[in-house]
Amino acid sequence: MAKTSTIAARIDPELKNRVERVFSGLGLTSSQAITLFYKQVELQQGLPFIVRIPRDLTLEALEDARSRRDMEGFNTVEDLFDDLGI
């Protein structure tokens, strides 16, 4: 099937650049990634992921993880398991 349709969308340039770096790391062009997304929407008959508004607690946890605030580190997996009591 010939690819003759074009999609035009306005998107934040910084977001576009960050996402295109991810696509590149996956060996995909933006066109291939968009085609993959469309195929998944077709197969799933909806978005291929859950769309939710995160609760305040979730947003706080995500921000803590991004900033590594109040996070404990471990030198080995065994140290982690010991801390977890496993």
Backbone as a chain_set.jsonl record, in Angstrom:
{"seq": "MAKTSTIAARIDPELKNRVERVFSGLGLTSSQAITLFYKQVELQQGLPFIVRIPRDLTLEALEDARSRRDMEGFNTVEDLFDDLGI", "coords": {"N": [[0.847, -1.175, 0.0], [0.632, 2.14, -0.906], [2.102, 4.921, 0.67], [0.53, 7.748, 1.146], [-0.801, 9.652, 2.612], [-0.701, 12.526, 4.703], [0.187, 13.751, 7.897], [-0.251, 16.549, 9.883], [0.866, 18.254, 12.663], [0.979, 20.417, 15.458], [3.483, 20.785, 17.829], [5.271, 20.998, 20.905], [8.554, 22.11, 20.456], [10.768, 21.275, 22.049], [9.81, 18.973, 23.336], [9.341, 17.415, 21.068], [11.992, 17.068, 20.114], [13.147, 15.632, 22.269], [11.6, 13.306, 22.239], [12.098, 12.349, 19.663], [14.76, 11.63, 19.963], [14.454, 9.424, 21.605], [13.013, 7.75, 19.842], [15.007, 7.427, 17.89], [16.894, 5.998, 19.36], [15.531, 3.648, 19.511], [15.64, 2.842, 16.969], [13.812, 3.879, 15.173], [12.081, 5.997, 12.877], [10.299, 9.129, 13.069], [8.005, 8.949, 11.484], [7.722, 6.157, 11.251], [7.244, 5.523, 13.937], [4.827, 6.864, 14.404], [3.192, 5.506, 12.595], [3.305, 2.973, 13.781], [2.001, 3.565, 16.202], [-0.568, 4.226, 15.187], [-1.288, 1.732, 14.072], [-1.446, 0.194, 16.398], [-3.569, 1.476, 17.705], [-5.588, 0.831, 15.93], [-5.595, -2.014, 16.179], [-6.192, -2.328, 18.924], [-8.535, -0.992, 19.077], [-8.784, 1.467, 20.287], [-6.969, 3.702, 22.464], [-3.631, 2.566, 22.945], [-2.792, 2.437, 25.56], [-3.339, 3.223, 29.026], [-5.107, 6.11, 29.89], [-4.982, 8.447, 32.312], [-5.691, 10.824, 34.878], [-3.269, 11.646, 37.075], [-3.323, 11.142, 40.636], [-2.815, 13.423, 43.411], [-0.993, 12.297, 45.252], [0.35, 10.442, 43.647], [1.522, 12.164, 41.769], [3.253, 13.555, 43.48], [4.944, 11.461, 44.292], [6.096, 10.79, 41.831], [7.506, 13.157, 41.275], [9.265, 13.156, 43.464], [10.764, 10.881, 42.799], [11.917, 11.688, 40.361], [13.553, 13.774, 41.228], [15.06, 12.425, 42.988], [14.61, 12.651, 45.681], [14.478, 11.872, 49.095], [15.192, 9.23, 48.636], [16.491, 6.012, 49.045], [19.629, 4.497, 48.604], [21.333, 1.547, 47.419], [24.173, -0.566, 47.588], [24.431, -3.104, 46.599], [22.423, -5.735, 45.18], [21.85, -7.628, 47.052], [22.012, -6.124, 49.424], [19.753, -4.519, 49.086], [17.725, -6.502, 49.114], [18.101, -7.449, 51.73], [17.327, -5.168, 53.163], [14.657, -5.111, 52.475], [13.855, -7.364, 53.698], [13.897, -9.8, 52.503]], "CA": [[0.0, 0.0, 0.0], [1.415, 3.367, -1.006], [1.907, 5.87, 1.771], [0.291, 9.034, 0.501], [-1.452, 10.595, 3.514], [0.197, 13.328, 5.527], [-0.35, 14.244, 9.162], [0.42, 17.768, 10.345], [0.499, 18.541, 14.052], [1.839, 21.368, 16.155], [3.945, 20.187, 19.073], [6.369, 21.721, 21.535], [9.811, 21.682, 19.833], [11.63, 20.552, 22.99], [9.227, 17.639, 23.471], [9.602, 16.726, 19.794], [13.402, 16.669, 20.072], [13.387, 14.575, 23.265], [10.951, 12.071, 21.783], [12.814, 11.856, 18.486], [15.969, 10.945, 20.454], [13.994, 8.104, 22.047], [12.741, 6.987, 18.626], [16.292, 7.102, 17.288], [17.464, 4.923, 20.161], [14.769, 2.434, 19.195], [15.812, 2.552, 15.543], [12.598, 4.281, 14.469], [11.86, 7.381, 12.466], [9.023, 9.628, 13.582], [6.939, 8.383, 10.646], [7.531, 4.76, 11.641], [6.642, 5.498, 15.267], [3.427, 7.267, 14.258], [2.515, 4.37, 11.95], [3.183, 1.946, 14.818], [0.935, 4.02, 17.09], [-1.848, 4.072, 14.478], [-1.592, 0.3, 13.959], [-1.867, -0.268, 17.714], [-4.92, 2.007, 17.929], [-6.48, 0.003, 15.113], [-5.685, -3.348, 16.782], [-6.809, -2.246, 20.243], [-9.798, -0.259, 18.951], [-8.699, 2.527, 21.285], [-5.582, 4.026, 22.764], [-2.936, 1.362, 23.392], [-2.317, 2.649, 26.923], [-4.349, 3.818, 29.891], [-4.976, 7.556, 30.067], [-5.575, 8.838, 33.582], [-5.154, 11.995, 35.556], [-2.685, 11.121, 38.312], [-3.709, 11.757, 41.897], [-1.764, 14.244, 44.015], [0.016, 11.419, 45.85], [1.136, 9.898, 42.543], [2.346, 13.262, 41.248], [4.311, 13.808, 44.461], [5.891, 10.34, 44.211], [6.834, 10.933, 40.578], [8.453, 14.259, 41.444], [10.309, 12.679, 44.373], [11.627, 9.963, 42.057], [12.695, 12.463, 39.393], [14.564, 14.579, 41.931], [15.746, 11.481, 43.878], [14.391, 13.135, 47.041], [14.087, 10.843, 50.075], [15.38, 7.895, 48.077], [17.593, 5.284, 49.64], [20.405, 3.748, 47.628], [21.936, 0.307, 47.873], [25.38, -0.9, 46.841], [24.254, -4.401, 45.937], [21.066, -6.277, 45.199], [21.709, -8.304, 48.344], [21.709, -5.089, 50.411], [18.346, -4.166, 48.873], [16.898, -7.595, 49.608], [18.208, -7.445, 53.181], [16.499, -4.067, 53.653], [13.26, -5.511, 52.262], [13.563, -8.56, 54.505], [13.688, -10.94, 51.584]], "C": [[0.895, 1.241, 0.0], [1.079, 4.294, 0.15], [1.771, 7.258, 1.172], [-0.389, 10.052, 1.403], [-0.419, 11.282, 4.391], [-0.531, 13.757, 6.785], [0.448, 15.484, 9.529], [-0.068, 18.052, 11.76], [1.479, 19.543, 14.629], [2.191, 20.763, 17.507], [5.114, 20.997, 19.603], [7.697, 21.216, 20.964], [10.729, 20.901, 20.772], [11.121, 19.131, 23.21], [9.523, 16.817, 22.226], [11.041, 16.227, 19.744], [13.702, 15.542, 21.057], [12.809, 13.248, 22.789], [11.661, 11.496, 20.557], [14.132, 11.18, 18.877], [15.609, 9.542, 20.948], [13.732, 7.221, 20.832], [14.046, 6.529, 17.979], [16.961, 5.952, 18.033], [16.781, 3.59, 19.921], [14.908, 2.031, 17.735], [14.596, 2.915, 14.706], [12.681, 5.725, 14.01], [10.546, 7.836, 13.094], [7.861, 9.044, 12.788], [6.668, 6.926, 11.02], [6.852, 4.654, 13.003], [5.162, 5.872, 15.207], [2.626, 6.151, 13.604], [2.296, 3.251, 12.958], [2.052, 2.303, 15.787], [-0.432, 3.815, 16.43], [-2.24, 2.6, 14.372], [-2.064, -0.257, 15.299], [-3.267, 0.244, 18.062], [-5.932, 1.168, 17.162], [-6.684, -1.374, 15.754], [-6.443, -3.338, 18.102], [-8.208, -1.632, 20.2], [-9.9, 0.815, 20.035], [-7.232, 2.838, 21.519], [-4.883, 2.793, 23.334], [-2.297, 1.514, 24.773], [-3.433, 3.315, 27.708], [-4.064, 5.302, 30.031], [-5.72, 7.925, 31.342], [-4.966, 10.141, 34.056], [-4.592, 11.492, 36.879], [-3.176, 11.879, 39.541], [-2.534, 12.541, 42.456], [-0.643, 13.394, 44.596], [0.932, 10.829, 44.777], [2.054, 10.963, 41.959], [3.509, 13.567, 42.181], [5.375, 12.711, 44.399], [6.727, 10.423, 42.94], [7.876, 12.039, 40.677], [9.584, 13.862, 42.383], [11.284, 11.762, 43.645], [12.501, 10.714, 41.059], [13.832, 13.224, 40.07], [15.407, 13.724, 42.877], [15.663, 11.928, 45.331], [13.899, 11.975, 47.912], [14.213, 9.431, 49.522], [16.616, 7.266, 48.697], [18.307, 4.504, 48.543], [21.014, 2.505, 48.261], [23.128, -0.002, 46.989], [25.241, -2.202, 46.076], [22.78, -4.795, 45.999], [20.817, -6.971, 46.542], [21.373, -7.306, 49.454], [20.24, -4.658, 50.307], [17.437, -5.238, 49.447], [16.923, -7.677, 51.13], [17.307, -6.365, 53.776], [15.018, -4.41, 53.53], [12.867, -6.72, 53.098], [13.303, -9.784, 53.669], [14.862, -11.887, 51.677]], "O": [[1.805, 1.361, 0.82], [-0.078, 4.428, 0.55], [2.752, 7.868, 0.747], [-0.546, 11.208, 1.008], [0.596, 10.696, 4.767], [-1.717, 14.087, 6.749], [1.678, 15.473, 9.491], [-1.272, 18.085, 12.018], [2.67, 19.514, 14.318], [1.32, 20.289, 18.236], [5.857, 21.608, 18.835], [7.947, 20.011, 20.983], [11.399, 19.963, 20.339], [11.912, 18.19, 23.265], [9.913, 15.653, 22.323], [11.282, 15.079, 19.37], [14.427, 14.604, 20.725], [13.442, 12.2, 22.917], [11.803, 10.279, 20.437], [14.575, 10.254, 18.196], [16.361, 8.591, 20.737], [14.176, 6.074, 20.791], [14.17, 5.375, 17.57], [17.524, 5.045, 17.42], [17.381, 2.531, 20.104], [14.366, 1.011, 17.308], [14.372, 2.328, 13.648], [13.279, 6.569, 14.677], [9.774, 7.017, 13.593], [6.837, 8.682, 13.368], [5.512, 6.509, 11.096], [5.988, 3.801, 13.205], [4.337, 5.26, 15.886], [1.498, 5.877, 14.016], [1.225, 2.645, 12.991], [1.243, 1.447, 16.147], [-1.349, 3.286, 17.057], [-3.407, 2.259, 14.563], [-2.975, -1.084, 15.341], [-4.062, -0.487, 18.652], [-6.999, 0.837, 17.679], [-7.816, -1.847, 15.861], [-7.244, -4.234, 18.37], [-8.97, -1.736, 21.16], [-10.962, 1.036, 20.616], [-6.358, 2.295, 20.843], [-5.476, 2.055, 24.12], [-1.36, 0.789, 25.107], [-4.354, 3.897, 27.134], [-2.924, 5.707, 30.261], [-6.933, 7.742, 31.443], [-3.855, 10.502, 33.669], [-5.334, 10.973, 37.713], [-3.412, 13.086, 39.496], [-1.394, 12.353, 42.031], [0.531, 13.733, 44.45], [2.143, 10.728, 44.973], [3.225, 10.7, 41.685], [4.626, 13.81, 41.724], [6.571, 13.001, 44.449], [7.928, 10.156, 42.966], [9.004, 11.874, 40.212], [10.741, 14.195, 42.129], [12.495, 11.854, 43.85], [13.687, 10.415, 40.922], [14.94, 13.303, 39.539], [16.349, 14.22, 43.494], [16.549, 11.616, 46.127], [13.023, 11.207, 47.515], [13.445, 8.542, 49.887], [17.652, 7.914, 48.85], [17.669, 3.924, 47.664], [21.185, 2.426, 49.478], [23.105, 0.264, 45.787], [25.86, -2.384, 45.028], [22.005, -4.244, 46.78], [19.718, -6.908, 47.093], [20.552, -7.597, 50.324], [19.572, -4.459, 51.321], [16.492, -4.936, 50.176], [15.897, -7.942, 51.756], [16.609, -6.603, 54.762], [14.218, -4.038, 54.388], [11.688, -7.06, 53.195], [12.58, -10.693, 54.076], [14.887, -12.907, 50.989]]}, "num_chains": 1, "name": "protein.A"}
